[in-house]
Amino acid sequence: MRRRHALSIANNIAKRCLSSRLIVVMAMVMCCHSLVASVTAAFVSVHPSNSRRHLHLAGDARPSPSTRRCGKFRPSFHSNRHMMSTKILASATNSDDADITDDPAAVAGVTLKMAFDSSPVWGVADLSETKSERFTSPESLDMVHRLRRESSAVLVGRATVERDDCTLTVRRVELGDGKVQPVRVILDPSLSLIGGDYAIMKDGLPTIIYHLQTENLDETLKGTSDAVTFVGLSPSDLDNRSSICPLEVVKDLETRGLRHIMLEGGPATALAFLEARGVDRAILVRAPIEFEIPMPAHMDEDTMKRAGLKMIGSSVIGGDNVEYWTRDGLFWPNSDLPMWP
């Protein structure tokens, strides 16, 4: 009896000790959880941008700076140019809409807009015509002007200015209160536009022309508008001393506070940006016509994919088929694709 009684007492003591240990362990776990939550909340409240950036990079499959390149030039910068709303970030990992955001004010980077006919060569113009004519629908043209309105800069190559004598301003839609026309950006390596009678060179609106560095520019630029800024860059490739690196242009524009660049053409400039993997999203408009003698764009779906882009959807605007492409891991500015721009 005494032995059984002693065993019973020992068993009760052991149960109480185990229970106490469990209580202590549970208390420690709750304390640690509370401490981690407090520290996390404090960090997010003090460094919201750092938190957002971390979440973005964790799911961002964009190439590292070393894989974005122009010839032998390897950019050393990496600009996390695409900001996203916290609401989308919180659900991105578990959502089928991981490439969508409803925060258009956060749009940055480079948005390519190109229009083609329906031919297999992706024709951008009809070589049988002596003058370049618009071939997309009025609704698609309105979309182009909305995209200009949403951009801080509109970029084209020299040939586009020579061919179209374009102004690249917002005209078909209301600019909006407090908004200004986007800065026009032209890539003109040899300054071929100087001396020409082009509207964009004399309308007094802000314009930046990127060219290759050269000496004795004062005489060359004499008489040009004060609204035009000239920026000289080094050649992007020692083997091709006539080209400008698209990534150097984007980097310089960012230092000037121009964060969302609309790339409006022409095909050679667009291809240079695509080959440098410098395009973040693209809107491709395909008109339901086929040119008699199409001028090929020298690009196709494989070109887009090599540039790190994927098609996330399409829509029909005024009879034109519109494709939406984005860099893997980036977000479209509106969950309803045609609603942006």
C-alpha positions in Angstrom: 0.0 0.0 0.0 2.7 2.4 1.0 4.6 1.6 -2.3 1.4 2.2 -4.4 0.6 5.4 -2.5 4.2 6.6 -3.1 3.9 5.9 -6.9 0.6 7.8 -7.0 2.1 10.8 -5.4 5.1 10.7 -7.7 2.8 10.4 -10.7 0.8 13.5 -9.6 4.0 15.5 -9.1 5.2 14.5 -12.6 1.9 15.6 -14.2 2.1 19.0 -12.5 5.7 19.5 -13.6 4.8 18.6 -17.2 1.8 20.9 -17.1 3.9 23.7 -15.7 6.5 23.2 -18.4 3.9 23.3 -21.1 2.5 26.5 -19.7 5.9 28.1 -19.7 6.7 27.0 -23.2 3.3 28.3 -24.5 3.9 31.6 -22.7 7.3 31.9 -24.3 5.9 31.2 -27.8 3.1 33.8 -27.4 5.6 36.3 -26.2 7.9 35.8 -29.1 5.0 35.9 -31.6 3.9 39.2 -30.1 7.4 40.6 -30.2 7.9 39.7 -33.9 4.5 41.2 -34.8 5.4 44.4 -33.0 8.8 44.7 -34.7 7.3 43.9 -38.1 4.6 46.5 -37.7 7.1 49.1 -36.6 9.4 48.4 -39.5 6.6 48.6 -42.0 5.3 51.9 -40.6 8.7 53.4 -40.7 10.0 51.9 -43.9 6.9 51.2 -46.1 8.9 51.6 -49.3 11.5 49.0 -48.2 8.8 46.6 -47.4 7.1 47.1 -50.8 10.4 46.7 -52.6 11.2 43.5 -50.8 7.9 42.0 -51.8 8.3 43.1 -55.4 11.8 41.7 -55.8 10.9 38.5 -54.2 8.5 37.7 -57.0 10.2 39.6 -59.8 11.7 37.5 -62.5 13.2 40.4 -64.4 16.8 39.8 -65.5 19.5 41.2 -63.3 21.4 44.3 -64.5 24.1 42.0 -66.0 21.6 40.5 -68.4 20.3 43.8 -69.7 22.8 45.1 -72.1 23.6 47.2 -75.1 26.4 45.6 -77.2 29.4 45.4 -74.9 28.0 47.9 -72.4 26.7 46.3 -69.2 24.7 48.7 -67.1 25.7 48.7 -63.5 22.4 50.2 -62.3 19.2 48.5 -61.4 16.2 50.7 -61.0 13.1 49.2 -59.4 11.0 51.4 -61.5 7.6 49.6 -61.2 5.8 50.4 -57.9 2.7 48.4 -56.9 -0.2 48.8 -54.5 0.0 47.1 -51.2 -3.3 45.4 -51.7 -2.1 43.7 -54.8 1.2 42.8 -53.3 -0.5 41.1 -50.3 -2.4 38.7 -52.6 0.0 38.4 -55.5 1.5 35.1 -54.5 -2.0 33.4 -54.2 -3.8 35.2 -57.1 -4.2 34.4 -60.7 -4.0 38.2 -61.3 -0.3 38.4 -60.2 0.4 40.6 -63.3 -2.4 43.1 -62.5 -2.6 46.2 -60.3 -5.2 48.9 -60.0 -2.8 51.7 -59.2 -2.2 53.6 -62.5 -0.4 56.4 -60.7 2.4 53.9 -59.9 3.2 53.1 -63.5 6.8 53.6 -64.4 9.4 52.2 -66.8 9.1 51.8 -70.5 5.9 51.1 -72.3 6.2 50.3 -76.0 3.3 51.1 -78.4 3.5 49.7 -81.9 0.9 49.3 -84.7 1.0 46.7 -87.5 -1.1 45.5 -90.4 -2.3 41.9 -90.4 0.5 40.5 -92.6 2.9 37.8 -91.4 5.8 40.3 -91.5 4.2 42.7 -89.1 4.0 45.6 -91.5 4.4 49.1 -90.0 3.9 51.0 -93.3 2.8 50.5 -96.9 5.8 51.1 -99.1 3.5 51.5 -102.1 2.3 54.8 -100.7 4.4 58.0 -101.0 3.1 59.4 -97.7 2.7 57.7 -94.4 -1.0 57.4 -93.4 -2.8 56.4 -90.3 -4.2 52.9 -90.6 -5.6 52.1 -87.2 -9.1 52.9 -85.9 -10.0 56.3 -84.3 -10.5 54.5 -81.1 -7.0 53.1 -81.2 -5.7 56.6 -81.9 -7.5 57.9 -78.8 -5.8 55.1 -76.8 -2.4 56.3 -78.1 -3.1 59.9 -76.9 -4.3 58.6 -73.5 -1.0 56.7 -73.2 0.9 59.9 -74.0 -1.1 61.6 -71.3 -0.1 58.9 -68.8 3.6 59.3 -69.7 6.2 61.7 -68.5 8.1 61.3 -71.8 7.4 60.1 -75.4 10.4 58.7 -77.2 11.0 58.1 -80.9 13.9 57.7 -83.3 15.1 60.3 -85.8 13.5 58.5 -88.7 10.0 58.8 -87.2 10.4 62.6 -87.1 11.7 62.8 -90.6 8.9 60.6 -92.0 5.9 61.9 -90.0 7.0 65.4 -88.9 5.2 64.4 -85.6 4.7 66.6 -82.5 4.1 63.7 -80.1 1.6 65.8 -78.0 -1.7 65.0 -76.4 -4.4 66.2 -78.7 -7.3 63.7 -79.2 -8.1 63.6 -75.5 -8.3 66.1 -72.7 -4.9 66.7 -71.1 -6.6 67.3 -67.7 -6.2 70.0 -65.1 -2.7 70.4 -63.8 -1.2 68.1 -66.4 1.5 69.2 -68.8 2.5 67.8 -72.2 5.0 64.9 -72.0 8.6 65.7 -72.8 9.5 64.6 -76.3 12.6 62.5 -76.6 14.4 61.8 -79.9 17.3 59.5 -80.5 19.4 61.2 -83.2 23.0 59.9 -83.0 24.4 62.2 -85.8 22.1 65.2 -85.2 20.6 64.8 -88.6 17.5 66.8 -87.6 19.4 70.0 -87.1 18.6 72.5 -89.8 15.4 70.7 -90.8 12.0 72.3 -90.8 10.3 70.0 -88.3 7.5 71.1 -86.0 8.9 69.4 -83.0 12.0 71.5 -83.2 10.3 74.8 -83.2 7.0 74.6 -81.2 8.6 75.7 -78.0 7.6 72.5 -76.0 10.3 70.7 -73.9 12.3 68.3 -76.1 15.4 66.2 -75.4 17.6 65.0 -78.2 20.2 62.3 -77.4 23.2 62.1 -79.8 26.7 60.7 -79.8 29.3 62.8 -78.1 31.1 65.1 -80.5 33.3 68.2 -80.4 32.5 71.8 -81.5 28.7 71.6 -81.1 28.2 75.3 -80.5 28.3 76.1 -84.2 26.1 73.1 -85.0 23.4 74.0 -82.5 23.4 77.7 -83.3 19.8 78.9 -83.9 18.1 75.9 -82.3 15.2 76.5 -79.9 15.9 77.0 -76.2 13.3 74.4 -75.5 15.4 71.7 -77.0 18.0 70.1 -74.7 20.9 68.1 -76.3 22.5 65.3 -74.4 25.7 63.6 -75.7 26.3 59.9 -74.9 29.1 57.6 -75.6 28.6 54.8 -78.3 26.9 51.7 -76.9 29.3 49.4 -78.7 32.9 49.9 -79.7 32.2 47.8 -82.8 29.2 50.0 -83.8 30.1 53.6 -83.0 26.8 55.0 -84.5 24.4 53.5 -81.9 23.1 54.9 -78.6 22.4 52.5 -75.7 18.6 52.6 -74.8 19.4 51.8 -71.2 21.7 54.8 -70.9 18.9 57.0 -72.2 16.4 55.5 -69.7 18.9 56.0 -66.9 19.5 59.7 -67.8 15.7 60.3 -68.1 15.2 58.9 -64.6 17.7 61.4 -63.2 15.6 64.1 -64.8 12.5 62.8 -63.0 10.9 61.2 -66.1 10.0 57.8 -64.9 7.4 56.6 -67.3 8.6 56.6 -70.9 6.3 55.8 -73.8 8.2 54.3 -76.7 6.3 55.1 -79.8 8.7 54.0 -82.5 9.8 53.5 -85.1 10.6 49.9 -85.6 14.4 50.2 -85.5 14.2 52.1 -82.2 11.7 49.7 -80.8 13.9 46.7 -81.8 16.9 48.3 -80.1 15.0 48.6 -76.8 13.7 45.1 -77.1 17.1 43.6 -77.8 18.5 45.5 -74.8 15.6 44.1 -72.7 14.7 47.7 -71.9 10.9 47.4 -72.4 8.7 46.8 -69.3 5.3 46.4 -71.1 3.9 46.7 -74.6 0.7 47.5 -76.4 0.6 46.0 -79.9 -2.2 47.2 -82.2 -3.0 45.0 -85.2 -5.3 46.6 -87.8 -7.6 44.4 -89.9 -5.9 45.4 -93.2 -2.9 44.1 -95.1 -0.5 46.5 -96.9 0.1 46.1 -100.6 3.9 46.3 -100.0 4.3 46.0 -96.2 7.4 47.5 -94.6 8.4 44.7 -92.1 9.1 45.5 -88.5 11.7 42.8 -88.3 10.1 41.5 -85.1 7.7 38.8 -84.1 6.5 37.0 -81.0 9.9 35.4 -80.5 11.4 38.9 -80.4 9.0 39.8 -77.6 9.7 36.7 -75.7 13.5 37.1 -76.0 13.0 40.6 -74.6 11.5 39.0 -71.4 7.9 39.8 -72.2 4.8 37.7 -72.2 1.3 38.4 -73.6 -1.2 38.6 -70.8 -4.3 39.3 -72.8 -5.9 41.0 -75.8 -9.0 43.0 -76.7 -10.7 44.5 -79.7 -10.7 48.3 -79.9 -12.5 49.9 -82.9 -12.0 46.7 -84.9 -8.3 46.6 -84.2 -6.9 43.6 -82.2 -4.8 44.9 -79.3 -2.3 42.7 -77.4 -1.0 43.5 -74.0 2.5 42.3 -73.1 4.4 42.7 -69.8 7.7 41.7 -68.3 7.3 38.6 -66.1 6.7 39.7 -62.6 5.5 43.2 -63.4 1.9 44.4 -63.0 -0.5 45.8 -65.5 -1.9 49.1 -64.3 -5.6 48.0 -64.4 -7.2 44.6 -63.9 -9.4 45.4 -66.9 -6.7 45.5 -69.5 -8.4 47.9 -72.0 -9.1 50.4 -69.2 -5.4 51.4 -69.2 -4.4 53.7 -70.6 
